[in-house]
Amino acid sequence: MAGEFLSAVIVLALVIDPFGNVPLVNAMLADVPRARRRLVILRECAIAFVILAAFMAFGRAFLRLMHLSETSLSIAGGVILFMIAIRMVFAHPEGAFGPQTRGEPLIVPLAIPLIAGPSALATVMLMASREPEKLGMWAAALTVAMALTTLVLALGDRLQQWMGDRAMQAVERLMGLILTAIAVEMLLGGTKSFVEGLK
């Protein structure tokens, strides 16, 4: 159980990608007074947490309402995650999520899609829909992952100064490589379920 919990925390942290988001968040909040930056980050992380928790809690009902299967969600989530991971590995100049607006953000684009992005939403929905009896553990894993994300982003300017741009890029590429493997695993799992359903 402890191993499964730790694995869930790691997967969620990788999907949310706090280290990869640090340069983007720092650039996005460049025009925001330093004293207010952490309040903005805390607010946006709280919003993202509520959105992710809602998708985790009501994911199965949403899938039934939209007549979507876990197989289609797994394949779609894998495709989206793979595209984001590729942009992380090859360091796209606009970042993993494309061009961002400047000024103080409100929900978009910091809470969504930088933190609660499509792949993170798909991941929490898959966790809850595949093993709903472990919803409490998934919620605890999400809470820990979001706490780590908030801490990393709040200390983002210091981290970037301490590690330097090259080290931050190296961390993002490493996380992108791991995310690529997770995306492929999601795609293979969805494809396997689809093929088995044809028999």
PyMOL commands that set and color helices and strands:
alter all, ss='L'
color gray80, all
select helices_A, chain A and resi 2-16+18-28+34-65+70-89+110-115+118-130+132-154+156-198
alter helices_A, ss='H'
color red, helices_A
deselect
rebuild
show_as cartoon
